[in-house]
Amino acid sequence: MYPVRASIQAFIDTQKLRVIPAPEYTDVLWDNLYIERSRILTREFILVPVIIALIVLWIFPFTFVVALANVQKLAQYWYLSWITPILERLPVAVLGFIQGVVPSVILLIFMSIMLPIFRMLTKMRGYHSYSLVEWNTLTIFSIFLILNVFLVSVIGGTLFDVLKAAIDNPASLIQLLSS
């Protein structure tokens, strides 16, 4: 056994009354080490709703981008009928680029913006090590990806069809939602 491993240091968590192995000295987030427990709890109560609101509010730009993937279907709605003359003048290659490449690039930009934001908010929560910050950042980012990319892509693609049918015939809304 190596002497360093034999003399492992302990981190005493006074709030939970437990002793756990301390993180490596290169992994310690020194700025957060001396934050009082009451401030950590206050930050938790503030930042968790901010993170949840950010994930939920990010659904709207995602839905717009998903709808952009099928511009021709959007042009069928009366409130977006002004797009039809523009689409008719566009070459097929440009329209294919707008529907195929542009939404993917915009989604990629949205996702790459969110990761540093989540990392910053997670650091502000008061974790003591970089590995805990990364673990929690990736947990939040996974939830973000599941909700926004998967659910919005699946639901957002059919949402406009359901809205159009509901606007055209409101009496069939219950039957439409049940099918």
Z-matrix of the N, CA and C atoms (Angstrom, degrees):
N
C 1 1.457
C 2 1.522 1 108.75
N 3 1.309 2 115.15 1 137.32
C 4 1.459 3 120.31 2 -179.60
C 5 1.523 4 110.11 3 -75.25
N 6 1.327 5 116.52 4 145.70
C 7 1.471 6 119.42 5 -178.92
C 8 1.528 7 112.71 6 -60.70
N 9 1.340 8 116.99 7 -33.74
C 10 1.471 9 119.32 8 -179.48
C 11 1.524 10 109.88 9 -65.66
N 12 1.306 11 116.29 10 -42.20
C 13 1.464 12 119.97 11 -179.47
C 14 1.522 13 110.96 12 -69.89
N 15 1.304 14 116.79 13 -32.85
C 16 1.457 15 119.83 14 -179.85
C 17 1.525 16 111.45 15 -69.87
N 18 1.293 17 115.96 16 -30.15
C 19 1.467 18 118.72 17 -178.73
C 20 1.521 19 110.86 18 -104.91
N 21 1.298 20 115.84 19 47.10
C 22 1.461 21 120.60 20 -179.33
C 23 1.528 22 109.92 21 -63.83
N 24 1.303 23 115.12 22 139.13
C 25 1.452 24 119.29 23 -179.52
C 26 1.510 25 109.96 24 -88.40
N 27 1.291 26 115.04 25 155.40
C 28 1.461 27 120.47 26 -178.18
C 29 1.516 28 110.20 27 -111.24
N 30 1.297 29 114.37 28 147.86
C 31 1.460 30 121.97 29 173.58
C 32 1.518 31 106.56 30 -110.44
N 33 1.317 32 116.22 31 118.69
C 34 1.461 33 120.54 32 -176.98
C 35 1.521 34 108.52 33 -95.46
N 36 1.315 35 114.94 34 116.18
C 37 1.457 36 121.41 35 177.65
C 38 1.522 37 107.01 36 -92.35
N 39 1.320 38 115.97 37 102.55
C 40 1.463 39 120.07 38 -174.09
C 41 1.521 40 112.97 39 -72.99
N 42 1.327 41 118.22 40 -23.42
C 43 1.456 42 119.88 41 -178.97
C 44 1.524 43 111.45 42 -75.74
N 45 1.322 44 117.43 43 -38.13
C 46 1.464 45 120.44 44 -178.23
C 47 1.524 46 112.16 45 -100.07
N 48 1.321 47 116.81 46 -0.19
C 49 1.466 48 123.68 47 179.55
C 50 1.527 49 111.43 48 52.38
N 51 1.311 50 114.76 49 55.96
C 52 1.447 51 119.79 50 176.69
C 53 1.521 52 108.97 51 -142.30
N 54 1.311 53 115.48 52 157.02
C 55 1.453 54 122.35 53 178.09
C 56 1.528 55 107.03 54 -116.52
N 57 1.320 56 115.61 55 125.30
C 58 1.457 57 120.95 56 179.51
C 59 1.525 58 108.18 57 -125.88
N 60 1.332 59 117.32 58 157.70
C 61 1.471 60 118.10 59 177.02
C 62 1.523 61 110.61 60 -61.32
N 63 1.303 62 115.38 61 136.12
C 64 1.462 63 120.38 62 179.79
C 65 1.523 64 109.63 63 -71.89
N 66 1.318 65 116.95 64 149.64
C 67 1.465 66 118.55 65 176.18
C 68 1.526 67 110.30 66 -68.01
N 69 1.318 68 116.02 67 161.23
C 70 1.459 69 119.93 68 175.69
C 71 1.510 70 109.26 69 -58.50
N 72 1.318 71 116.66 70 153.16
C 73 1.460 72 119.52 71 -177.20
C 74 1.523 73 111.66 72 -63.86
N 75 1.332 74 118.20 73 -26.46
C 76 1.470 75 120.17 74 177.12
C 77 1.530 76 112.06 75 -79.13
N 78 1.326 77 116.68 76 -13.69
C 79 1.460 78 121.54 77 -177.82
C 80 1.527 79 112.21 78 -96.44
N 81 1.313 80 117.28 79 -10.29
C 82 1.463 81 120.99 80 -176.40
C 83 1.521 82 109.92 81 -72.93
N 84 1.303 83 115.71 82 131.88
C 85 1.459 84 122.73 83 174.74
C 86 1.532 85 106.43 84 -92.68
N 87 1.316 86 115.17 85 91.43
C 88 1.463 87 121.10 86 -169.04
C 89 1.518 88 112.93 87 -62.98
N 90 1.315 89 118.18 88 -30.81
C 91 1.471 90 120.08 89 -179.71
C 92 1.524 91 111.91 90 -65.02
N 93 1.330 92 117.42 91 -30.49
C 94 1.464 93 120.72 92 -177.13
C 95 1.523 94 113.03 93 -94.58
N 96 1.321 95 117.35 94 -2.75
C 97 1.463 96 119.94 95 -172.83
C 98 1.523 97 112.72 96 -68.54
N 99 1.297 98 117.08 97 -30.72
C 100 1.466 99 119.69 98 -174.41
C 101 1.527 100 112.81 99 -107.17
N 102 1.287 101 117.36 100 21.12
C 103 1.460 102 120.58 101 177.04
C 104 1.524 103 108.64 102 -78.65
N 105 1.320 104 116.01 103 132.05
C 106 1.461 105 120.40 104 -179.94
C 107 1.520 106 111.04 105 -68.41
N 108 1.323 107 115.28 106 154.34
C 109 1.466 108 120.63 107 -177.85
C 110 1.535 109 111.03 108 -62.07
N 111 1.321 110 117.68 109 -37.63
C 112 1.468 111 119.83 110 -179.78
C 113 1.528 112 111.07 111 -64.63
N 114 1.319 113 117.15 112 -36.51
C 115 1.465 114 119.97 113 177.53
C 116 1.525 115 111.28 114 -70.05
N 117 1.335 116 116.30 115 -36.09
C 118 1.464 117 119.71 116 177.36
C 119 1.525 118 109.67 117 -63.36
N 120 1.333 119 117.29 118 -43.65
C 121 1.463 120 120.57 119 178.79
C 122 1.526 121 111.33 120 -64.56
N 123 1.323 122 116.69 121 -39.67
C 124 1.459 123 120.48 122 177.74
C 125 1.522 124 110.52 123 -63.13
N 126 1.326 125 115.61 124 -43.04
C 127 1.462 126 119.42 125 177.86
C 128 1.520 127 111.17 126 -63.63
N 129 1.328 128 116.62 127 -39.06
C 130 1.466 129 120.28 128 177.82
C 131 1.529 130 110.42 129 -60.62
N 132 1.329 131 116.97 130 -46.77
C 133 1.460 132 121.01 131 -178.55
C 134 1.526 133 112.19 132 -65.23
N 135 1.321 134 117.49 133 -26.32
C 136 1.461 135 120.53 134 179.25
C 137 1.526 136 111.00 135 -88.77
N 138 1.334 137 116.85 136 -45.53
C 139 1.457 138 119.95 137 -170.72
C 140 1.525 139 114.14 138 -79.44
N 141 1.317 140 118.53 139 -31.39
C 142 1.472 141 118.95 140 179.00
C 143 1.534 142 111.10 141 -63.13
N 144 1.336 143 119.95 142 -46.69
C 145 1.478 144 117.96 143 174.86
C 146 1.531 145 113.19 144 -64.13
N 147 1.337 146 117.40 145 -32.54
C 148 1.466 147 119.63 146 177.18
C 149 1.530 148 110.01 147 -64.18
N 150 1.322 149 117.31 148 -43.30
C 151 1.467 150 121.48 149 178.97
C 152 1.526 151 110.45 150 -64.43
N 153 1.318 152 117.14 151 -43.75
C 154 1.465 153 120.81 152 178.93
C 155 1.530 154 110.30 153 -62.99
N 156 1.328 155 116.96 154 -44.09
C 157 1.466 156 120.64 155 179.01
C 158 1.523 157 110.81 156 -63.79
N 159 1.316 158 116.81 157 -38.36
C 160 1.457 159 120.42 158 179.00
C 161 1.519 160 111.46 159 -64.53
N 162 1.322 161 116.29 160 -41.58
C 163 1.469 162 120.33 161 178.28
C 164 1.525 163 110.37 162 -65.21
N 165 1.329 164 116.74 163 -43.75
C 166 1.466 165 120.24 164 -177.89
C 167 1.527 166 111.20 165 -70.53
N 168 1.323 167 117.63 166 -42.26
C 169 1.463 168 119.90 167 -178.50
C 170 1.523 169 112.21 168 -71.19
N 171 1.312 170 117.37 169 -21.56
C 172 1.458 171 120.46 170 178.87
C 173 1.530 172 111.28 171 -73.96
N 174 1.336 173 116.65 172 -9.15
C 175 1.460 174 120.60 173 178.54
C 176 1.535 175 110.54 174 -65.16
N 177 1.321 176 118.49 175 -35.39
C 178 1.459 177 121.57 176 -175.80
C 179 1.528 178 112.97 177 -64.53
N 180 1.345 179 119.91 178 -49.17
C 181 1.472 180 117.29 179 175.81
C 182 1.528 181 112.64 180 -64.79
N 183 1.335 182 116.67 181 -34.27
C 184 1.462 183 119.76 182 177.95
C 185 1.522 184 110.84 183 -63.37
N 186 1.325 185 117.00 184 -42.58
C 187 1.457 186 120.56 185 179.97
C 188 1.529 187 110.71 186 -63.06
N 189 1.317 188 115.90 187 -39.85
C 190 1.465 189 119.37 188 177.47
C 191 1.529 190 111.21 189 -62.20
N 192 1.324 191 116.60 190 -42.87
C 193 1.470 192 120.23 191 -179.14
C 194 1.524 193 110.92 192 -67.08
N 195 1.334 194 116.55 193 -39.86
C 196 1.468 195 119.85 194 177.93
C 197 1.524 196 109.72 195 -64.13
N 198 1.318 197 117.35 196 -38.99
C 199 1.466 198 120.74 197 178.15
C 200 1.525 199 111.08 198 -67.11
N 201 1.314 200 116.84 199 -28.72
C 202 1.459 201 121.20 200 179.20
C 203 1.530 202 111.43 201 -66.40
N 204 1.330 203 116.45 202 -21.86
C 205 1.461 204 120.15 203 -179.66
C 206 1.526 205 112.14 204 -67.79
N 207 1.315 206 117.31 205 -17.80
C 208 1.456 207 120.22 206 177.84
C 209 1.528 208 108.85 207 -131.52
N 210 1.314 209 115.77 208 71.28
C 211 1.461 210 122.07 209 -174.84
C 212 1.522 211 111.53 210 -64.88
N 213 1.310 212 117.77 211 -35.69
C 214 1.462 213 120.28 212 -178.11
C 215 1.522 214 111.58 213 -64.81
N 216 1.329 215 116.70 214 -35.36
C 217 1.461 216 119.58 215 177.28
C 218 1.529 217 110.28 216 -71.18
N 219 1.341 218 117.16 217 -35.13
C 220 1.465 219 120.14 218 177.37
C 221 1.525 220 111.42 219 -64.17
N 222 1.316 221 116.96 220 -33.87
C 223 1.466 222 120.81 221 -177.40
C 224 1.523 223 112.15 222 -68.20
N 225 1.322 224 118.23 223 -13.67
C 226 1.462 225 121.14 224 179.56
C 227 1.523 226 112.68 225 -76.04
N 228 1.310 227 118.51 226 -18.75
C 229 1.465 228 121.52 227 -178.46
C 230 1.525 229 109.77 228 -80.99
N 231 1.319 230 116.20 229 143.60
C 232 1.454 231 121.02 230 -174.19
C 233 1.519 232 112.61 231 -62.37
N 234 1.324 233 117.60 232 -34.05
C 235 1.461 234 119.84 233 -177.84
C 236 1.526 235 111.92 234 -80.12
N 237 1.337 236 117.70 235 -9.27
C 238 1.463 237 121.34 236 175.11
C 239 1.523 238 111.70 237 -120.79
N 240 1.329 239 116.08 238 21.77
C 241 1.468 240 119.94 239 -177.52
C 242 1.529 241 112.07 240 -68.69
N 243 1.315 242 118.42 241 -17.65
C 244 1.453 243 121.36 242 178.58
C 245 1.531 244 112.08 243 -67.17
N 246 1.331 245 117.37 244 -13.68
C 247 1.467 246 120.85 245 179.61
C 248 1.534 247 110.84 246 -77.17
N 249 1.323 248 117.94 247 -27.43
C 250 1.468 249 122.21 248 -173.97
C 251 1.531 250 113.20 249 -55.14
N 252 1.350 251 120.72 250 -49.34
C 253 1.471 252 118.63 251 179.09
C 254 1.531 253 113.17 252 -61.91
N 255 1.317 254 116.09 253 -33.88
C 256 1.469 255 119.99 254 178.78
C 257 1.523 256 110.25 255 -67.23
N 258 1.334 257 116.43 256 -43.21
C 259 1.461 258 120.93 257 -178.92
C 260 1.517 259 112.03 258 -66.47
N 261 1.324 260 116.55 259 -34.15
C 262 1.463 261 119.79 260 -179.92
C 263 1.520 262 112.17 261 -68.18
N 264 1.330 263 117.58 262 -28.50
C 265 1.463 264 121.32 263 -179.78
C 266 1.528 265 112.96 264 -84.84
N 267 1.327 266 117.03 265 -16.44
C 268 1.463 267 119.65 266 -178.25
C 269 1.522 268 111.68 267 -76.86
N 270 1.327 269 117.24 268 141.09
C 271 1.468 270 119.36 269 173.08
C 272 1.529 271 110.38 270 -66.59
N 273 1.310 272 116.24 271 156.75
C 274 1.464 273 121.82 272 -177.49
C 275 1.536 274 110.82 273 -60.60
N 276 1.324 275 117.26 274 -37.62
C 277 1.466 276 120.65 275 -179.07
C 278 1.525 277 111.23 276 -65.30
N 279 1.326 278 116.72 277 -40.88
C 280 1.468 279 120.12 278 179.64
C 281 1.528 280 110.19 279 -67.68
N 282 1.324 281 116.50 280 -41.85
C 283 1.460 282 120.52 281 178.17
C 284 1.534 283 110.61 282 -63.17
N 285 1.327 284 116.43 283 -41.45
C 286 1.461 285 120.30 284 176.46
C 287 1.515 286 111.73 285 -63.16
N 288 1.332 287 116.76 286 -38.41
C 289 1.466 288 120.83 287 176.77
C 290 1.521 289 111.04 288 -64.75
N 291 1.342 290 116.83 289 -43.28
C 292 1.465 291 121.07 290 -179.95
C 293 1.525 292 110.80 291 -63.97
N 294 1.325 293 117.01 292 -41.29
C 295 1.462 294 119.93 293 -177.58
C 296 1.525 295 113.04 294 -81.32
N 297 1.316 296 118.51 295 -27.86
C 298 1.453 297 120.22 296 -173.89
C 299 1.513 298 114.92 297 -99.27
N 300 1.322 299 116.91 298 -46.02
C 301 1.467 300 120.47 299 -172.21
C 302 1.528 301 112.32 300 -94.18
N 303 1.314 302 116.75 301 -44.93
C 304 1.469 303 120.63 302 -174.26
C 305 1.533 304 112.85 303 -58.74
N 306 1.347 305 120.79 304 -46.84
C 307 1.471 306 118.63 305 178.73
C 308 1.535 307 113.11 306 -61.67
N 309 1.321 308 116.95 307 -38.21
C 310 1.465 309 119.35 308 179.37
C 311 1.521 310 111.61 309 -65.70
N 312 1.319 311 116.94 310 -41.45
C 313 1.465 312 120.79 311 179.54
C 314 1.525 313 110.42 312 -66.66
N 315 1.327 314 117.22 313 -41.76
C 316 1.471 315 120.17 314 179.29
C 317 1.527 316 110.30 315 -65.23
N 318 1.330 317 117.75 316 -42.37
C 319 1.472 318 120.03 317 176.54
C 320 1.517 319 111.30 318 -61.99
N 321 1.307 320 117.77 319 -39.35
C 322 1.462 321 121.67 320 178.11
C 323 1.523 322 110.73 321 -63.96
N 324 1.317 323 116.92 322 -41.46
C 325 1.467 324 120.79 323 177.44
C 326 1.527 325 110.38 324 -64.46
N 327 1.343 326 117.22 325 -44.47
C 328 1.465 327 120.55 326 177.77
C 329 1.521 328 111.42 327 -58.19
N 330 1.329 329 116.58 328 -44.91
C 331 1.466 330 119.46 329 -178.54
C 332 1.524 331 111.94 330 -68.69
N 333 1.335 332 117.29 331 -35.53
C 334 1.460 333 119.10 332 179.33
C 335 1.525 334 111.71 333 -73.49
N 336 1.314 335 118.31 334 -23.53
C 337 1.466 336 121.31 335 174.91
C 338 1.529 337 110.62 336 -73.26
N 339 1.318 338 116.31 337 -37.44
C 340 1.466 339 119.86 338 -173.33
C 341 1.526 340 113.80 339 -70.89
N 342 1.326 341 118.37 340 -34.14
C 343 1.461 342 120.20 341 -176.63
C 344 1.534 343 112.72 342 -61.07
N 345 1.342 344 120.84 343 -48.05
C 346 1.471 345 118.72 344 175.92
C 347 1.527 346 113.50 345 -64.81
N 348 1.327 347 116.93 346 -32.56
C 349 1.466 348 119.44 347 177.51
C 350 1.527 349 110.04 348 -65.21
N 351 1.334 350 116.71 349 -46.15
C 352 1.472 351 119.92 350 177.83
C 353 1.525 352 111.44 351 -63.05
N 354 1.336 353 117.49 352 -37.84
C 355 1.468 354 120.30 353 179.40
C 356 1.529 355 110.29 354 -65.07
N 357 1.328 356 116.81 355 -42.16
C 358 1.463 357 120.26 356 179.41
C 359 1.534 358 110.70 357 -64.04
N 360 1.328 359 116.70 358 -44.58
C 361 1.461 360 119.73 359 179.73
C 362 1.528 361 111.41 360 -66.12
N 363 1.321 362 117.34 361 -35.01
C 364 1.455 363 120.35 362 179.16
C 365 1.524 364 110.82 363 -70.02
N 366 1.333 365 117.96 364 -37.77
C 367 1.474 366 120.43 365 175.54
C 368 1.518 367 110.46 366 -62.48
N 369 1.321 368 115.81 367 -37.87
C 370 1.464 369 119.83 368 -179.26
C 371 1.519 370 112.11 369 -67.74
N 372 1.334 371 117.64 370 -19.75
C 373 1.463 372 120.48 371 -179.56
C 374 1.524 373 112.19 372 -69.59
N 375 1.343 374 118.00 373 -20.40
C 376 1.455 375 120.07 374 172.73
C 377 1.514 376 115.76 375 104.19
N 378 1.325 377 118.56 376 23.28
C 379 1.465 378 119.85 377 177.31
C 380 1.514 379 109.89 378 -69.25
N 381 1.344 380 116.41 379 149.66
C 382 1.459 381 121.96 380 -172.24
C 383 1.525 382 114.28 381 -89.69
N 384 1.320 383 118.48 382 -11.89
C 385 1.462 384 119.23 383 -177.94
C 386 1.530 385 110.24 384 -137.64
N 387 1.319 386 114.29 385 154.62
C 388 1.454 387 120.41 386 178.45
C 389 1.525 388 111.42 387 -64.10
N 390 1.330 389 116.51 388 -34.83
C 391 1.467 390 118.94 389 -179.39
C 392 1.524 391 111.14 390 -66.14
N 393 1.329 392 118.13 391 -36.83
C 394 1.474 393 120.17 392 175.54
C 395 1.523 394 111.25 393 -68.37
N 396 1.316 395 116.33 394 -37.50
C 397 1.466 396 119.88 395 177.10
C 398 1.522 397 109.91 396 -62.72
N 399 1.332 398 116.86 397 -45.99
C 400 1.463 399 120.00 398 179.62
C 401 1.526 400 111.72 399 -65.59
N 402 1.327 401 116.41 400 -41.22
C 403 1.467 402 120.47 401 179.52
C 404 1.535 403 110.56 402 -59.52
N 405 1.320 404 116.36 403 -48.62
C 406 1.463 405 120.19 404 -179.10
C 407 1.526 406 111.95 405 -70.78
N 408 1.330 407 117.56 406 -34.38
C 409 1.463 408 120.30 407 176.43
C 410 1.517 409 110.36 408 -62.46
N 411 1.320 410 116.72 409 -45.08
C 412 1.467 411 119.45 410 -179.22
C 413 1.521 412 111.93 411 -71.25
N 414 1.328 413 117.77 412 -29.44
C 415 1.466 414 120.14 413 174.27
C 416 1.528 415 110.19 414 -64.71
N 417 1.320 416 116.23 415 -46.89
C 418 1.468 417 120.63 416 178.83
C 419 1.524 418 110.08 417 -64.43
N 420 1.334 419 116.80 418 -41.59
C 421 1.463 420 120.44 419 -179.64
C 422 1.524 421 111.21 420 -66.00
N 423 1.325 422 117.47 421 -34.08
C 424 1.468 423 120.35 422 176.41
C 425 1.521 424 110.80 423 -64.88
N 426 1.319 425 116.70 424 -43.42
C 427 1.465 426 120.74 425 176.66
C 428 1.531 427 109.86 426 -61.87
N 429 1.320 428 116.04 427 -42.23
C 430 1.461 429 121.48 428 177.45
C 431 1.524 430 110.90 429 -59.35
N 432 1.320 431 116.98 430 -45.71
C 433 1.458 432 120.25 431 -179.01
C 434 1.520 433 111.63 432 -65.41
N 435 1.324 434 116.55 433 -41.87
C 436 1.465 435 119.39 434 -179.78
C 437 1.524 436 110.24 435 -63.86
N 438 1.326 437 116.82 436 -47.40
C 439 1.462 438 119.48 437 -177.96
C 440 1.516 439 112.55 438 -69.72
N 441 1.311 440 116.98 439 -48.96
C 442 1.455 441 119.47 440 -172.23
C 443 1.516 442 113.99 441 -83.67
N 444 1.304 443 116.96 442 -49.65
C 445 1.450 444 117.86 443 -174.56
C 446 1.517 445 111.20 444 -76.65
N 447 1.316 446 117.08 445 -49.77
C 448 1.457 447 119.04 446 -176.21
C 449 1.524 448 112.10 447 -74.31
N 450 1.326 449 116.99 448 -59.00
C 451 1.462 450 119.81 449 -175.22
C 452 1.520 451 112.84 450 -66.33
N 453 1.327 452 117.43 451 -42.53
C 454 1.459 453 119.23 452 -178.81
C 455 1.519 454 110.30 453 -69.22
N 456 1.322 455 117.18 454 -37.90
C 457 1.469 456 118.86 455 178.13
C 458 1.517 457 111.06 456 -64.17
N 459 1.321 458 116.55 457 -40.76
C 460 1.464 459 120.00 458 -179.39
C 461 1.523 460 110.63 459 -74.38
N 462 1.321 461 116.13 460 -49.91
C 463 1.466 462 120.17 461 -176.55
C 464 1.528 463 111.06 462 -74.90
N 465 1.338 464 116.56 463 -40.72
C 466 1.461 465 120.28 464 -177.29
C 467 1.513 466 113.21 465 -62.85
N 468 1.322 467 116.90 466 -30.89
C 469 1.455 468 119.26 467 178.57
C 470 1.511 469 113.02 468 -66.83
N 471 1.327 470 117.52 469 -31.51
C 472 1.461 471 121.04 470 -178.90
C 473 1.522 472 112.90 471 -102.51
N 474 1.305 473 117.38 472 -9.25
C 475 1.463 474 120.85 473 -176.29
C 476 1.522 475 111.75 474 -62.05
N 477 1.328 476 116.58 475 -41.55
C 478 1.461 477 119.23 476 -177.86
C 479 1.528 478 111.34 477 -68.06
N 480 1.324 479 117.40 478 -33.25
C 481 1.467 480 119.66 479 175.91
C 482 1.521 481 110.92 480 -65.29
N 483 1.329 482 116.56 481 -42.11
C 484 1.464 483 120.98 482 179.79
C 485 1.525 484 110.13 483 -66.65
N 486 1.326 485 116.98 484 -41.76
C 487 1.473 486 119.59 485 178.62
C 488 1.526 487 111.41 486 -63.34
N 489 1.317 488 116.65 487 -41.35
C 490 1.469 489 119.19 488 179.56
C 491 1.527 490 110.72 489 -63.39
N 492 1.335 491 116.73 490 -44.19
C 493 1.461 492 120.24 491 179.01
C 494 1.530 493 110.96 492 -65.30
N 495 1.331 494 117.36 493 -36.90
C 496 1.462 495 120.76 494 179.77
C 497 1.523 496 111.42 495 -70.19
N 498 1.316 497 117.09 496 -35.80
C 499 1.466 498 120.19 497 178.17
C 500 1.526 499 110.82 498 -71.63
N 501 1.330 500 116.11 499 -40.05
C 502 1.462 501 119.95 500 -179.85
C 503 1.526 502 112.45 501 -68.04
N 504 1.334 503 116.54 502 -39.57
C 505 1.464 504 120.61 503 -177.35
C 506 1.532 505 109.25 504 -141.45
N 507 1.341 506 118.26 505 86.17
C 508 1.465 507 120.92 506 -176.90
C 509 1.527 508 113.46 507 -63.17
N 510 1.313 509 118.28 508 -24.61
C 511 1.473 510 120.12 509 -178.89
C 512 1.526 511 111.73 510 -69.24
N 513 1.314 512 116.69 511 -25.13
C 514 1.474 513 119.61 512 -178.89
C 515 1.524 514 112.92 513 -90.64
N 516 1.316 515 117.66 514 11.05
C 517 1.465 516 121.65 515 -177.00
C 518 1.526 517 111.76 516 -62.68
N 519 1.323 518 118.00 517 -42.61
C 520 1.478 519 121.09 518 -179.08
C 521 1.516 520 110.32 519 -65.46
N 522 1.322 521 117.04 520 -43.72
C 523 1.457 522 119.91 521 177.69
C 524 1.525 523 111.21 522 -65.93
N 525 1.318 524 117.28 523 -37.61
C 526 1.445 525 121.78 524 179.69
C 527 1.526 526 111.45 525 -65.63
N 528 1.327 527 117.05 526 -42.34
C 529 1.461 528 120.35 527 179.05
C 530 1.510 529 112.80 528 -70.66
N 531 1.304 530 118.44 529 -28.36
C 532 1.456 531 120.61 530 -179.53
C 533 1.524 532 112.69 531 -80.32
N 534 1.325 533 116.98 532 -17.37
C 535 1.471 534 118.77 533 -178.46
C 536 1.511 535 111.71 534 -89.75
